[in-house]
Amino acid sequence: MSTYDVAVIGSGPGGYVAAIRCAQLGMKTAIIEKYSTLGGTCLNVGCIPSKALLDSSHHFEDAIKHFEDHGIEIPGEVKLNLEKMMDRKSSVVQQTCDGVKFLMDKNKIDVYEGVGSFEDKTHIKIEGEGDAKTIEAKKIIIATGSKPASLPFIELDKERVITSTEALKLKEVPKHMIVIGGGVIGLELGQVYRRLGAEVTVVEYLDRIIPTMDSALSKELQKVLKKQGIKFHVSTKVKSVERNGDEITIKADDKKDKEIEIKGDYCLVSVGRKPFTNGLNADAAGVELDDKGRVKVNEHLQTNVDNIYAIGDVVRGAMLAHKAEEEGTMVAELIAGQKPHIDYNLIPGVVYTWPEVASVGKTEEQLKEMGVKYKEGKFPMRALGRSRASGDIDGLIKILADEKTDEVLGVHMIGARTADLIAEAVTAMEFRASAEDIARMSHAHPTYAEAVKEAALAATENRALHI
């Protein structure tokens, strides 16, 4: 029987990063993955393929709608080759997954393919295509991630009534895609197919899209996406989803409790994700789950069994790849006797639509609920020279700072490249910067980042220079 210092169950961003950090710290490490490729949901059927399709569809839309504005003329009709677009996406996924395999080899991490299940607190049975085997590990990290959630009355046939996994490999562009759920995944994939020519209708139970983010971002993103042709039904409760041949019929109650009916040829169910522990056999190790199926952990991500930890989507908190990576690193360092920490308030959230949406820290609604007195600085992207040069004038930057101390409490962005810009806000807030600190930093001109400086100026005695 092979023995290890650490075994990691699951090879998503949390799991493989945990394994790498353990190996870097001198521990003999194994990683167990039930699929034939490493990388988990994020690399295989999540972040990476969806971004590949978002970028490809963005190029397609630019060629049709915007190239002419730039003096670029294309003879003949711009045509979509969906099969080739999907092939490129698959190639990006394969390269990325192969990269993880390279990192496992480089760091001398043993990779086991199969379903890992506990026999007891230190032994894991691995069942794959061949004979089952058992390994022993002093410490074990559960990183089994999450799966798409659904609604109890919806039958997912994975052909016409689909999850994000199937939406990433459609063989045709839908005529009318109905998206149930106005969160990150539904909006991103909805925009992909809208750009490719589908009619898209988003149905959201709550009163606004991206409901966990600041309401200013929800309002601006919905306005922009409506302009792009996406239709919205918010405050709408779906009651039934029925398929008849190639037609999907959705019945729902709107905000006035009036029944509405929407027909399409595809329905993307995008109502969040749920922790995945199937096959883990957690009971055998004595590991406790909570009422939502998540692995219970303490502030050190340690389960009730002292040598077993859990990270990422399978524990409480935001289901984000970068949050899982930070947790994987933290657990590895804790096992090694170090004293790392994570400030969960400073884990940014991003929506990769175009314009992109990004947020970190407290929203205005949260500050009001907490009774914190704050001041606000806003700056529209359309006031930037860089935005006008690229034609990306939608969006805004919003900075919330403490009324007395001027410490930045939250930064909320929608616009070009805000997925990258948010790192500036995270860095500033990690060092407890004031709005004035950001306002006094030189930002290169012309850049989208100037909007961050201007929003900070606006929060500092309303000193924005360019509005």
C-alpha positions in Angstrom: 0.0 0.0 0.0 1.3 3.5 -1.0 1.5 5.9 1.9 1.5 9.7 1.7 1.9 12.8 3.9 -1.1 14.3 2.1 -3.8 13.0 -0.3 -6.1 15.4 -2.1 -9.5 14.2 -3.3 -10.5 16.3 -6.4 -8.2 18.1 -8.9 -10.1 21.3 -9.5 -8.3 24.7 -8.9 -8.6 24.2 -5.1 -7.4 20.6 -5.2 -4.5 20.8 -7.6 -3.2 24.1 -6.0 -3.3 22.4 -2.6 -1.4 19.5 -3.9 1.3 21.7 -5.5 1.7 23.8 -2.4 2.0 20.6 -0.2 4.7 19.3 -2.6 6.5 22.6 -2.5 6.6 22.4 1.3 8.2 18.9 1.1 5.3 16.6 1.6 4.8 13.4 -0.3 1.5 14.1 -2.0 -1.1 12.3 -4.0 -4.2 13.6 -5.9 -7.2 11.6 -6.8 -9.5 12.5 -9.7 -12.5 10.5 -11.0 -12.3 11.9 -14.5 -9.6 11.2 -17.1 -8.5 14.8 -17.2 -7.4 17.0 -14.3 -8.7 20.5 -13.5 -12.2 19.8 -12.2 -15.3 21.7 -13.2 -13.4 25.0 -13.7 -11.0 23.8 -16.4 -13.2 21.2 -18.1 -16.8 22.5 -18.0 -16.7 25.9 -16.3 -14.5 28.9 -16.2 -12.1 28.1 -19.0 -14.5 26.8 -21.8 -17.0 29.5 -21.0 -14.4 32.2 -21.4 -13.1 30.7 -24.6 -16.7 30.8 -26.0 -17.2 34.4 -24.6 -14.0 35.5 -26.4 -14.9 33.7 -29.7 -18.4 35.0 -29.7 -17.2 38.5 -28.9 -14.9 38.4 -32.0 -17.8 37.2 -34.1 -20.1 40.1 -32.9 -17.3 42.6 -33.5 -16.9 41.4 -37.0 -20.6 41.8 -37.7 -21.4 45.0 -35.8 -18.2 47.0 -35.1 -15.4 46.3 -37.6 -17.0 48.8 -40.1 -16.8 51.6 -37.6 -13.0 51.0 -37.4 -12.7 51.1 -41.2 -12.4 47.4 -41.6 -14.4 46.1 -44.5 -15.0 42.4 -45.0 -16.1 41.3 -48.5 -19.0 39.0 -48.4 -21.1 37.8 -45.4 -19.5 37.0 -42.0 -20.4 33.4 -41.3 -20.4 31.4 -38.1 -18.7 28.0 -38.0 -20.0 26.7 -34.7 -18.2 23.4 -35.0 -14.8 25.2 -35.4 -15.6 27.5 -32.5 -16.4 24.5 -30.3 -13.2 22.8 -31.5 -11.1 25.9 -30.4 -12.8 25.8 -27.0 -12.0 22.2 -26.6 -8.4 22.8 -27.6 -8.1 25.6 -25.0 -9.5 23.2 -22.4 -7.1 20.4 -23.4 -4.1 22.7 -23.3 -5.0 23.9 -19.8 -5.7 20.5 -18.4 -2.5 19.2 -19.9 -0.8 22.1 -18.1 -2.1 20.8 -14.8 -0.8 17.3 -15.6 2.6 18.9 -16.3 2.6 20.6 -12.9 1.7 17.4 -11.2 4.7 15.7 -12.8 7.0 18.6 -12.2 6.1 18.6 -8.5 6.4 14.7 -8.3 2.7 14.4 -7.2 1.2 10.9 -7.7 -2.0 11.1 -9.7 -4.7 8.4 -9.3 -7.7 8.2 -11.7 -10.9 6.9 -10.1 -13.5 7.7 -7.4 -11.9 8.3 -4.0 -13.9 7.2 -1.0 -13.0 6.9 2.6 -12.5 3.6 4.2 -11.6 5.3 7.5 -9.9 8.6 8.5 -6.5 7.7 6.9 -7.4 5.2 4.1 -8.9 6.1 0.7 -10.2 3.5 -1.7 -9.8 4.4 -5.4 -12.1 2.7 -7.8 -11.6 3.3 -11.5 -11.6 1.2 -14.6 -9.1 -1.3 -13.3 -8.8 -3.0 -9.9 -9.6 -0.9 -6.9 -6.7 0.1 -4.8 -6.3 1.7 -1.4 -3.8 4.4 -0.3 -3.0 5.7 3.2 -2.4 9.4 4.0 -1.6 11.2 7.3 -3.6 14.2 6.1 -6.5 14.3 3.6 -7.9 17.3 1.8 -11.5 17.1 0.4 -11.8 19.2 -2.7 -14.6 17.5 -4.6 -16.3 20.8 -5.7 -19.8 21.3 -6.9 -22.4 20.4 -9.6 -25.1 22.5 -11.2 -28.2 22.8 -9.1 -31.8 22.5 -10.4 -35.3 23.0 -9.3 -37.3 19.9 -8.0 -40.0 20.1 -10.7 -37.5 20.4 -13.6 -36.5 17.3 -15.5 -33.0 17.9 -17.0 -32.9 15.8 -20.2 -29.5 17.3 -21.1 -30.7 17.7 -24.7 -33.1 20.6 -24.7 -33.5 21.2 -20.9 -29.8 21.7 -20.1 -27.2 22.8 -17.5 -24.1 24.9 -18.2 -22.2 21.7 -19.0 -24.4 20.9 -22.0 -24.6 24.6 -23.0 -20.8 24.5 -23.6 -21.1 21.9 -26.3 -24.3 22.6 -28.3 -24.1 21.6 -31.9 -26.5 24.3 -33.1 -27.3 27.9 -32.1 -30.7 27.9 -30.4 -33.5 29.9 -32.0 -34.7 30.9 -28.6 -32.8 30.0 -25.4 -34.7 30.6 -22.2 -32.3 31.0 -19.2 -33.7 30.3 -15.8 -31.5 32.3 -13.4 -30.0 35.7 -13.8 -26.7 35.0 -12.1 -23.2 34.8 -13.4 -23.3 31.6 -15.4 -26.7 32.2 -17.0 -25.8 35.7 -18.1 -22.4 34.7 -19.5 -23.8 31.8 -21.6 -26.9 33.8 -22.5 -24.7 36.5 -24.0 -22.6 33.9 -25.9 -25.7 32.6 -27.7 -27.2 36.0 -28.1 -24.1 37.1 -30.0 -24.3 34.0 -32.2 -27.9 34.9 -33.2 -30.2 33.3 -30.7 -33.1 35.1 -29.1 -32.4 35.0 -25.3 -34.9 35.4 -22.4 -33.7 35.5 -18.8 -36.1 34.6 -16.0 -35.0 35.6 -12.5 -36.9 34.8 -9.3 -35.4 37.8 -7.4 -36.1 41.5 -8.3 -32.8 42.0 -10.1 -30.1 40.1 -12.0 -26.7 39.4 -10.3 -28.5 39.8 -7.0 -25.5 39.2 -4.7 -23.7 42.2 -6.2 -24.2 45.9 -5.7 -27.5 47.1 -7.1 -25.8 49.7 -9.2 -24.1 46.9 -11.2 -27.3 45.0 -11.5 -29.1 48.0 -12.9 -26.3 49.0 -15.4 -25.7 45.4 -16.6 -29.4 44.8 -17.3 -29.6 48.1 -19.2 -26.6 47.2 -21.3 -27.8 43.6 -22.0 -31.3 44.8 -22.9 -29.6 47.1 -25.4 -27.9 44.0 -26.8 -31.2 42.3 -27.3 -31.6 40.1 -24.2 -35.0 40.0 -22.7 -35.6 39.9 -18.9 -38.4 38.8 -16.6 -37.3 39.6 -13.0 -39.4 38.9 -9.8 -40.7 35.9 -11.8 -41.3 32.5 -10.3 -41.0 29.6 -12.7 -43.7 26.9 -12.0 -43.1 24.4 -14.8 -40.8 23.5 -17.6 -42.2 21.1 -20.2 -40.8 19.7 -23.4 -42.8 18.7 -26.4 -40.5 17.5 -29.2 -38.1 20.4 -29.8 -40.3 23.0 -28.1 -39.9 24.0 -24.4 -42.7 25.7 -22.6 -42.1 27.6 -19.4 -44.9 28.7 -17.2 -44.2 31.3 -14.5 -45.9 33.9 -12.2 -44.7 37.4 -12.7 -44.4 40.1 -10.0 -48.2 40.7 -10.1 -48.9 36.9 -9.7 -50.1 36.8 -13.3 -49.2 33.7 -15.2 -46.9 34.1 -18.2 -45.9 31.5 -20.8 -42.5 31.5 -22.6 -41.7 29.2 -25.5 -38.3 28.3 -26.8 -36.2 25.5 -28.2 -33.7 25.3 -25.4 -33.9 26.0 -21.7 -30.7 26.6 -19.7 -31.3 25.9 -16.0 -28.8 28.1 -14.2 -30.0 28.4 -10.6 -26.7 28.0 -8.9 -24.5 25.1 -7.9 -24.6 22.5 -5.0 -21.7 20.9 -3.2 -20.7 17.5 -4.5 -19.9 14.7 -2.1 -21.4 11.7 -3.9 -19.2 8.6 -3.5 -17.0 10.2 -0.9 -18.4 7.9 1.9 -17.7 10.7 4.4 -19.5 8.7 7.1 -16.8 6.0 7.1 -14.2 8.7 8.2 -16.7 10.3 10.6 -16.8 13.6 8.6 -19.9 15.7 9.2 -21.9 17.4 6.5 -24.3 20.4 7.2 -28.0 20.6 6.2 -27.0 21.9 2.7 -24.7 18.9 2.0 -21.5 20.9 2.6 -18.6 19.6 4.6 -18.5 21.3 8.0 -15.2 23.0 8.7 -13.8 25.4 11.3 -11.9 28.7 10.6 -8.8 26.6 9.6 -10.9 24.6 7.1 -10.5 21.5 9.3 -13.4 19.1 9.6 -14.5 17.5 12.9 -11.9 14.8 12.1 -8.6 16.4 13.0 -6.5 15.1 10.1 -9.1 15.8 7.4 -9.6 19.2 5.8 -12.0 20.5 3.1 -11.8 23.4 0.7 -13.6 25.2 -2.2 -17.1 24.7 -3.4 -17.7 21.8 -1.0 -17.5 24.1 2.0 -19.3 27.3 3.0 -18.6 30.6 1.2 -18.6 31.8 -2.4 -18.2 29.1 -5.1 -15.3 30.7 -6.9 -12.2 29.0 -8.3 -9.8 31.7 -6.9 -11.4 31.3 -3.4 -10.7 27.6 -3.6 -7.1 28.2 -4.7 -6.5 30.5 -1.7 -8.1 27.9 0.6 -5.9 25.1 -0.9 -2.8 27.1 -0.3 -3.9 28.0 3.2 -4.5 24.4 4.2 -1.2 23.2 2.8 0.6 25.9 4.8 -1.4 25.1 8.0 -0.4 21.4 7.6 3.2 22.5 7.3 2.9 24.5 10.6 2.7 28.0 9.0 0.2 30.6 10.0 -1.5 31.8 6.8 -4.8 33.7 6.6 -7.6 34.6 4.1 -9.7 37.7 4.3 -12.9 36.5 2.8 -14.2 40.1 2.5 -11.5 40.6 -0.1 -12.3 37.7 -2.4 -13.4 39.5 -5.7 -16.4 38.4 -7.7 -16.5 38.7 -11.5 -19.1 38.3 -14.3 -17.3 37.8 -17.7 -20.0 39.3 -19.8 -19.0 42.3 -22.0 -18.9 44.8 -20.4 -17.4 42.8 -17.5 -18.6 43.2 -14.0 -16.4 43.0 -10.9 -16.8 43.7 -7.2 -14.9 43.4 -3.9 -15.8 44.3 -0.3 -19.1 45.5 0.9 -22.1 46.5 -1.3 -24.0 49.7 -0.6 -27.0 47.5 0.5 -24.7 45.7 3.0 -23.3 48.9 4.5 -26.8 50.3 5.0 -27.9 47.1 6.7 -24.8 47.2 8.9 -25.5 50.8 9.8 -22.1 51.9 8.6 -21.9 55.6 7.5 -20.2 55.8 4.1 -19.5 58.1 1.2 -19.7 57.2 -2.5 -17.7 58.1 -5.5 -18.8 57.2 -9.0 -17.3 57.7 -12.4 -18.8 56.7 -15.8 -16.6 54.8 -18.3 -17.8 57.0 -21.2 -15.9 59.9 -19.7 -12.6 58.2 -20.4 -10.5 58.8 -23.5 -9.5 55.2 -23.5 -13.1 54.0 -23.5 -13.9 56.3 -26.5 -10.9 55.1 -28.4 -11.9 51.4 -28.0 -15.7 52.1 -28.3 -16.3 50.5 -24.8 -18.2 53.4 -23.2 -20.8 51.4 -21.1 -20.3 51.1 -17.4 -19.1 52.8 -14.3 -16.8 52.5 -11.3 -18.2 53.0 -7.8 -16.1 53.3 -4.7 -17.6 53.2 -1.2 -15.5 54.7 1.7 -15.9 55.1 5.4 -17.4 58.5 6.1 -15.0 59.4 8.9 -11.8 57.4 8.1 -12.0 57.4 4.3 -11.0 53.7 4.3 -12.2 52.0 1.1 -15.0 49.5 2.1 -16.2 48.3 -1.3 -15.4 48.8 -5.0 -17.9 47.9 -7.7 -17.2 48.0 -11.4 -18.8 47.5 -14.8 -16.9 48.2 -18.0 -14.1 47.0 -20.3 -11.5 44.9 -18.5 -12.9 45.3 -15.0 -12.1 41.6 -14.3 -8.5 42.7 -14.4 -9.0 46.2 -12.8 -10.6 44.8 -9.7 -7.1 43.5 -8.6 -6.2 47.2 -8.0 -9.1 47.5 -5.6 -8.2 44.3 -3.8 -4.6 45.3 -3.4 -5.6 48.8 -2.1 -8.1 47.3 0.4 -5.6 44.6 1.5 -3.4 47.5 2.7 -6.4 49.4 4.2 -6.1 52.2 1.7 -8.2 55.3 1.8 -10.0 56.7 -1.2 -7.6 59.6 -1.1 -4.6 57.1 -1.3 -6.0 55.8 -4.6 -6.8 59.3 -5.8 -3.2 60.4 -5.2 -1.7 57.5 -7.1 -0.6 58.2 -10.7 -2.6 56.1 -13.2 -1.3 55.9 -16.8 -3.2 57.8 -19.5 -5.1 56.7 -21.4 -6.2 53.6 -19.6 -9.4 52.1 -18.2 -7.8 52.2 -14.8 -8.0 56.0 -14.8 -11.7 55.5 -13.9 -10.7 54.0 -10.6 -8.6 57.1 -9.8 -11.5 59.3 -10.8 -14.0 57.4 -8.7 -11.7 57.7 -5.7 -11.4 61.5 -6.4 -15.2 61.6 -6.5 -15.4 59.9 -3.1 -12.8 62.4 -1.8 -14.7 65.7 -1.5 -16.3 65.2 -4.9 -13.1 66.0 -6.7 -13.4 64.0 -9.9 -11.6 65.9 -12.7 -13.2 64.6 -15.9 -16.9 64.9 -15.1 
